[in-house]
Amino acid sequence: MHKFRIHDLLLSTMVLLGSNAVLAEEITAPKEYLQWLDNLKAEMIERGISEDTIEKVYEQSYYHPKPEVVKIDRNQTEFVLTFSDYVNRVVNKKKVETAQQKYLELLPLFQDLEGKYGVPFNYLVAFWGMETNFGQIFGNYQVIDALTTLSYDTRRPKFFREELYQALKIIDTWGIDYTKMEGSWAGAMGHFQFMPSTFNAYAIDYNGDGKIDIWHSFEDAVASAANYLQQAGWKKGEPWGMEVSLPWNFDYAMSGRQIRKTADFWKKMGVKPLNGTEFPKNGESLWAVIVPEGKKGKAFLVGQNFDVIMKWNKSENYALAIGILADYIKNQNKWKAIDKTPAERLKSDDVLKIQAFLNKLGFGKLSEDGQLGSKTRIAIQKMQVKAKMPADGYPDYQLLNKINKYNPNIGFAVPVQPQKLHSRK
């Protein structure tokens, strides 16, 4: 849904400004692209999109020889920065202070949302701030253009083709002018950057004016976000998680969102809450310990609502940023930068090499995309156990060195060095 936020584009403001000119420029498309486009249009009509909409929307081909949206798709910030670098960038002093102010101003108007959907308003403000800087930056890409381009790309054509269908369905259903249907580089729209499929499934007319407007009606947008989170499984009354300390002998093979235990279990293991927080009181709820920067960085205990945030965006770094910002908003505490750790994020080419190695040895069936997602970290953890390393699921140059020296005959074992013979004098 929302794994495509506007703050990704802050990597280069010029990318945004320059890309619009590229998107607007009509370039003669090669025959193979035009054939692909004809097949695409036929499929959309067969799936129920009106011929009038297709003819109107595809008056141009949307062909771009070097599309910016593809470049950005390969370089999403939450997957290429360390946890501390990422969170310090997106949950900064200005963001926290603005979020706290917006929360106090708007809470009296939208307090009823929590009663109706069970989602506290501080979380909704956190999503709003992360997605569009509180409605300041919606994106200036034409949604149909971006989604058509990404549907033609080879990395995730199936996903974006479906989102393109959903966008065309919105135009068909609501009569929206497609030239004014703008959003992020990946087609995410409005105050909370809904993907078209999310719009069709969860957007609601909260102000009762007979239309759904997630661009200009904050009422519709924020209620739609609350509706989505509720339907995704938000657990009322529970926190997203908390920062914790781990005992010196913690078994990192127990870390990761795939391992769920009760709070009492973690307490007996020596895990302790930090920053004045307490363990969740619901004894039946299950929690996981995650270490976003491996054994050298911070540790967090996360629960079901953290998983719901990750349905919004599949990055653990993003979900942690939302939780941390939501806590700042609720507690009205002063912002403090996260201390940097010695953890170092490998380059995408290094992660790609690790993914290829993990696939070859059967540790996982990974997309070899150079991005450090949850599946890659689980596969790394399995390899670390096999190589008798701390199994924190975090790749570093020690892990890369193990891979470079891997011997198929003896595995990760260190080869026995031949004994030197010393002659007697």
C-alpha positions, -999 to +999 in steps of 0.1 A: +000+000+000+021+028+013+056+017+008+060+045-016+061+077+005+069+112-006+099+115+017+117+090-006+118+118-031+136+141-008+167+122-018+167+147-047+143+175-051+156+180-086+144+145-094+109+156-087+112+188-106+130+174-135+109+143-139+077+162-146+092+176-177+102+141-187+067+127-180+051+154-201+074+149-231+061+126-258+088+105-273+084+081-302+080+047-286+096+015-300+074-011-316+077-036-288+065-010-263+035-001-284+026-038-288+028-042-251+006-011-246-020-024-270-021-057-250-024-037-218-053-017-230-071-048-243-067-065-210-081-035-191-112-033-213-116-071-209-115-066-171-143-040-172-127-006-178-148+014-203-134+020-238-141+057-233-118+058-203-091+039-221-093+061-252-092+092-232-064+082-208-042+067-235-042+095-260-004+094-253+019+064-250+036+074-217+069+060-230+101+072-213+135+059-224+151+066-190+121+068-165+128+085-132+102+064-114+122+033-121+153+048-107+135+058-075+120+023-072+155+010-070+166+034-042+139+036-015+155+052+015+140+029+042+158+000+025+192+016+019+198+035+052+206+021+086+179+023+112+194+052+131+202+072+100+167+066+086+148+075+117+169+106+124+162+118+089+124+112+089+116+118+127+135+150+131+130+180+155+108+199+131+087+169+123+081+161+159+072+196+169+049+200+140+032+167+147+027+175+183+011+209+174-012+193+147-023+167+172-033+192+199-051+213+173-070+185+156-077+161+184-109+178+195-123+175+160-113+139+154-114+123+188-144+103+177-123+083+152-107+064+180-141+053+193-153+043+159-122+026+145-100+019+176-070+037+162-055+064+185-053+098+167-016+102+175-009+073+151-030+089+124-010+121+128+022+101+126+012+085+093+001+119+080+035+135+088+055+106+074+035+103+042+029+139+030+045+161+056+011+169+070-005+175+036+023+196+022+037+173-004+013+150-023+036+144-053+035+158-088+035+127-109+005+118-130-007+085-115-016+068-148+017+078-163+038+065-134+019+032-131+020+025-168+058+031-168+063+008-138+040-018-153+064-020-182+094-022-160+108-057-152+111-056-114+075-057-103+053-055-134+025-077-119+020-055-088+020-022-107-002-035-135-029-044-109-025-009-093-029+006-128-062-013-132-074+000-098-065+036-108-084+032-141-113+018-120-113+050-099-115+072-130-144+050-143-163+050-110-158+086-098-153+105-131-120+120-119-100+140-144-070+117-149-048+147-157-054+160-122-050+126-106-015+132-092+005+114-066+039+099-058+063+083-082+046+049-075+010+061-078+003+067-041-023+095-036-037+120-012-030+130+024-021+095+034-007+083+000-032+056-007-023+032-035-053+029-059-062-006-047-063+008-011-085+036-022-110+012-038-110-011-008-109+013+022-115+050+013-148+064+027-169+095+024-166+106+060-179+142+056-211+129+038-208+151+007-214+123-017-179+118-030-146+105-017-118+131-019-086+120-002-068+150-018-088+180-006-109+166+023-088+158+053-120+143+069-123+117+042-085+111+041-080+106+079-111+085+083-101+063+054-067+058+070-083+048+103-107+024+084-077+008+067-058+003+099-089-012+117-095-036+088-058-046+087-062-058+123-054-029+147-056-041+183-073-014+204-055-005+236-021-020+228+011-002+220+031-008+188+060-018+209+089-003+230+126-001+232+142-027+254+176-038+267+188-074+261+208-095+285+245-100+277+239-136+268+208-131+246+205-157+219+200-136+188+186-166+170+155-157+191+152-123+174+130-115+145+093-110+139+088-146+131+094-156+167+065-146+190+063-151+228+044-136+257+057-106+276+063-129+306+085-151+285+107-122+274+108-109+310+122-143+322+148-142+294+161-109+309+146-085+284+138-052+301+118-021+289+136+012+286+126+049+288+101+045+316+079+021+298+064-011+311+058-045+297+023-049+281-002-060+306-022-083+283-006-116+291-020-134+261-006-111+235+025-122+216+056-101+211+088-103+191+123-089+197+138-072+167+173-057+163+171-034+133+209-028+132+219-062+145+236-069+178+255-036+177+223-015+178+191-009+196+165-036+204+127-034+204+098-055+216+070-053+190+035-066+188+004-070+165+000-032+158+036-031+146+026-058+121-004-037+110+020-007+104+041-031+083+010-039+062+010-002+054+047-003+045+068-035+045+099-018+059+108-024+096+126+009+096+094+027+085+073+009+111+097+018+138+097+055+127+059+055+129+059+041+164+086+064+176+068+095+161+035+084+175+050+081+210+065+116+207+031+130+197+012+113+226+038+120+253+047+155+240+083+149+248+112+169+234+129+154+204+162+137+208+183+123+180+190+085+181+227+078+188+244+063+159+258+028+163+288+011+147+264-008+124+271-003+088+247-009+060+262-028+031+260-015-004+231-028-026+256-048-047+268-065-016+233-073-004+226-086-039+256-109-037+245-122-003+210-128-017+224-148-046+245-169-022+216-176+001+194-187-028+222-209-041+226-227-008+189-230-001+186-206+028+156-188+011+138-181-021+147-144-023+142-117-049+177-107-058+170-070-057+198-057-033+172-046-007+174-058+029+138-068+036+124-091+062+127-123+041+164-116+034+171-110+071+154-143+080+176-161+054+207-144+067+198-155+103+196-191+091+230-188+075+245-172+106+233-201+127+249-225+103+282-205+103+282-203+141+279-165+141+256-143+163+223-148+144+210-112+144+199-113+108+220-083+100+246-084+072+280-069+077+314-073+062+322-102+085+293-121+069+304-111+035+339-124+043+324-157+053+306-159+020+337-150+000+357-177+018+330-204+016+342-238+006+316-262-008+336-292+005+338-281+042+311-254+044+318-225+067+345-244+086+380-229+086+403-252+065+430-269+085+463-253+077+492-277+068+516-282+096+550-266+090+580-289+093+609-274+112+643-288+104+667-294+133+700-276+133 
